[in-house]
Amino acid sequence: MKPAAFDYIRAETVDEITSALHEHGGEARVIAGGQSLVAMLNMRLAKPAVLVDVMRVNALAAISVEANALVIPAGVRQAATMARPSLRDEVPLLAAALPWVGHLQTRSRGTICGSVAHADPSAEIPLCLVALEGEVRLRARRKTRRIPAETFFTGMMATDKGDNEWIEAVAFPKRRPGTGSAFAEVARRHGDFAIVACAAIARETNVRFAVGGVADRPIVRDFADAGDDALAAFAAELDARDDLHATAEYRRNLVRRLGRITIDEARRCRA
């Protein structure tokens, strides 16, 4: 199939993006890498009247480092983030997860913010953002907002972003001394969306554990005691889904088994 007709705006500045979205509202969609959106356009699952291309905006092209966070703007591709030499020291969980995101070809085009905007419940990047207590930075014509990742994702491919807002950047908290992290997933083939993905942050007093691919968005829990009983109870409470890839019960069993491996690995990585 071919996409429905649309107008195309190649923005050169941040103001052009915000003005276009202010004018067209819900009829407009931002496009960056396009690895998810173009497929939706071709299948006519998305029919925007206007596409706003943000990849020529220089202000969105480079990662920056704040006091406690790595800030990744809308124009930064997944491959560029993965190739950052200091990423494993700055945000080791993201460094561990990125090789599982799609394939070399899709990472060379896809963006970090684009994956967050798409909000697929099986996607690795939103899962890491939630696990790390990161934030999503939204911009509109007259305001900006910073939303905790845990509340930004509201359901199956649904978010708290307004029609006239766009994701300007996402912020991943940098690794704190004395913490360890680990990531693992099970998929039918490497590069497919995860049947279950697990991320764990081990601290001195607790473990923060997040799962993707099970419910309609990433689910996170802080454990004072991340023992087998606590992990089993968490898995049992999940609103797991059945689909052609796996049953809900299979997903819960994976959370128990893969979660145990991931949490233990995060604890070993503490330093």
Secondary structure as GFF3:
##gff-version 3
##sequence-region A 1 271
A	DSSP	beta_strand	7	10	.	.	.	ID=ss1
A	DSSP	alpha_helix	14	24	.	.	.	ID=ss2
A	DSSP	three_ten_helix	25	27	.	.	.	ID=ss3
A	DSSP	beta_strand	28	31	.	.	.	ID=ss4
A	DSSP	alpha_helix	37	42	.	.	.	ID=ss5
A	DSSP	beta_strand	50	53	.	.	.	ID=ss6
A	DSSP	three_ten_helix	58	60	.	.	.	ID=ss7
A	DSSP	beta_strand	64	65	.	.	.	ID=ss8
A	DSSP	beta_strand	69	73	.	.	.	ID=ss9
A	DSSP	alpha_helix	78	82	.	.	.	ID=ss10
A	DSSP	alpha_helix	87	90	.	.	.	ID=ss11
A	DSSP	alpha_helix	92	97	.	.	.	ID=ss12
A	DSSP	three_ten_helix	98	100	.	.	.	ID=ss13
A	DSSP	alpha_helix	104	107	.	.	.	ID=ss14
A	DSSP	alpha_helix	112	118	.	.	.	ID=ss15
A	DSSP	alpha_helix	124	131	.	.	.	ID=ss16
A	DSSP	beta_strand	135	139	.	.	.	ID=ss17
A	DSSP	beta_strand	144	148	.	.	.	ID=ss18
A	DSSP	alpha_helix	149	152	.	.	.	ID=ss19
A	DSSP	beta_strand	153	155	.	.	.	ID=ss20
A	DSSP	beta_strand	158	159	.	.	.	ID=ss21
A	DSSP	beta_strand	166	173	.	.	.	ID=ss22
A	DSSP	beta_strand	180	186	.	.	.	ID=ss23
A	DSSP	beta_strand	196	202	.	.	.	ID=ss24
A	DSSP	beta_strand	207	212	.	.	.	ID=ss25
A	DSSP	beta_strand	219	223	.	.	.	ID=ss26
A	DSSP	alpha_helix	228	237	.	.	.	ID=ss27
A	DSSP	alpha_helix	248	268	.	.	.	ID=ss28
###
